[in-house]
């Protein structure tokens, strides 16, 4: 494996985080604090507990998942789209580095930034509530696998997009609504039976449910089904990325 090539891509992508510390760190902290102020004060005063857990604590996994998904996609999509936009992607394609190594560099950097953000949000939440993590290993597995999976999805979107507007279409119009409708800020058990069934078609529900189980051992979906779903999604996204590089889809034209 060409580790020098992988680390060159990885370090270059990570350097953008150091140049935008306010956007990368301060903004998520402020946003998370606002969620706790708005949801915790406004809704939490009416909903004291959900599944035996205080409402403020209940929404923490949903907040982490919301930020993980959106930031993983945006980091990875911009990372590969910008070389396409300025034309440096051709140098990358002609370099002595394999598809796996290119993906490892870009997706690894995007996932690292998202994981860091997830723990920043977790630390911010601990300032507002008394957090309990029943299964830290399972929590870490969900955070890492989710960051990798959606970084791969963002990589796919970055290759597919023809302009900057397309980069925001999927996160804004698909991912964010799915997160809000995936039980991030409420339990699906509060819904009528029909809508509980419909919610099971939302893939984000499995992510939020699995992460929430790692905190409080409460979940709408079996945790191993959730974990298996994330792994399957990761493999599908990686297969699509490999196909894009092998065929040169929107990379060589």
Secondary structure in CASP SS format (residue, H / E / C, confidence):
PFRMAT SS
TARGET T0000
AUTHOR 0000-0000-0000
METHOD secondary structure of the structure
MODEL  1
X C 1.00
X C 1.00
X H 1.00
X H 1.00
X H 1.00
X H 1.00
X H 1.00
X H 1.00
X H 1.00
X H 1.00
X H 1.00
X H 1.00
X H 1.00
X H 1.00
X H 1.00
X H 1.00
X H 1.00
X H 1.00
X H 1.00
X C 1.00
X H 1.00
X H 1.00
X H 1.00
X H 1.00
X H 1.00
X H 1.00
X H 1.00
X H 1.00
X H 1.00
X H 1.00
X H 1.00
X H 1.00
X H 1.00
X H 1.00
X H 1.00
X H 1.00
X H 1.00
X H 1.00
X H 1.00
X H 1.00
X H 1.00
X H 1.00
X H 1.00
X C 1.00
X C 1.00
X C 1.00
X C 1.00
X C 1.00
X E 1.00
X E 1.00
X C 1.00
X C 1.00
X E 1.00
X E 1.00
X H 1.00
X H 1.00
X H 1.00
X H 1.00
X C 1.00
X H 1.00
X H 1.00
X H 1.00
X H 1.00
X H 1.00
X H 1.00
X H 1.00
X H 1.00
X H 1.00
X H 1.00
X H 1.00
X H 1.00
X H 1.00
X H 1.00
X H 1.00
X H 1.00
X H 1.00
X H 1.00
X H 1.00
X H 1.00
X H 1.00
X H 1.00
X H 1.00
X H 1.00
X H 1.00
X H 1.00
X H 1.00
X C 1.00
X C 1.00
X H 1.00
X H 1.00
X H 1.00
X H 1.00
X H 1.00
X H 1.00
X C 1.00
X C 1.00
X C 1.00
X C 1.00
X H 1.00
X H 1.00
X H 1.00
X H 1.00
X H 1.00
X H 1.00
X H 1.00
X H 1.00
X H 1.00
X H 1.00
X H 1.00
X H 1.00
X H 1.00
X H 1.00
X H 1.00
X H 1.00
X H 1.00
X H 1.00
X H 1.00
X H 1.00
X H 1.00
X H 1.00
X H 1.00
X H 1.00
X H 1.00
X H 1.00
X H 1.00
X H 1.00
X C 1.00
X C 1.00
X C 1.00
X C 1.00
X C 1.00
X C 1.00
X C 1.00
X C 1.00
X C 1.00
X H 1.00
X H 1.00
X H 1.00
X H 1.00
X H 1.00
X H 1.00
X H 1.00
X H 1.00
X H 1.00
X H 1.00
X H 1.00
X H 1.00
X H 1.00
X H 1.00
X H 1.00
X H 1.00
X H 1.00
X H 1.00
X H 1.00
X H 1.00
X H 1.00
X H 1.00
X H 1.00
X H 1.00
X H 1.00
X C 1.00
X C 1.00
X C 1.00
X H 1.00
X H 1.00
X H 1.00
X H 1.00
X H 1.00
X H 1.00
X H 1.00
X H 1.00
X H 1.00
X H 1.00
X H 1.00
X H 1.00
X H 1.00
X H 1.00
X H 1.00
X H 1.00
X H 1.00
X C 1.00
X C 1.00
X C 1.00
X C 1.00
X C 1.00
X C 1.00
X C 1.00
X H 1.00
X H 1.00
X H 1.00
X C 1.00
X C 1.00
X H 1.00
X H 1.00
X H 1.00
X H 1.00
X H 1.00
X H 1.00
X H 1.00
X C 1.00
X C 1.00
X C 1.00
X H 1.00
X H 1.00
X H 1.00
X H 1.00
X H 1.00
X H 1.00
X H 1.00
X H 1.00
X H 1.00
X H 1.00
X H 1.00
X H 1.00
X H 1.00
X H 1.00
X C 1.00
X C 1.00
X C 1.00
X C 1.00
X C 1.00
X C 1.00
X H 1.00
X H 1.00
X H 1.00
X H 1.00
X H 1.00
X H 1.00
X H 1.00
X H 1.00
X H 1.00
X H 1.00
X H 1.00
X H 1.00
X H 1.00
X H 1.00
X H 1.00
X H 1.00
X H 1.00
X H 1.00
X H 1.00
X H 1.00
X H 1.00
X H 1.00
X H 1.00
X H 1.00
X H 1.00
X C 1.00
X C 1.00
X C 1.00
X C 1.00
X C 1.00
X C 1.00
END
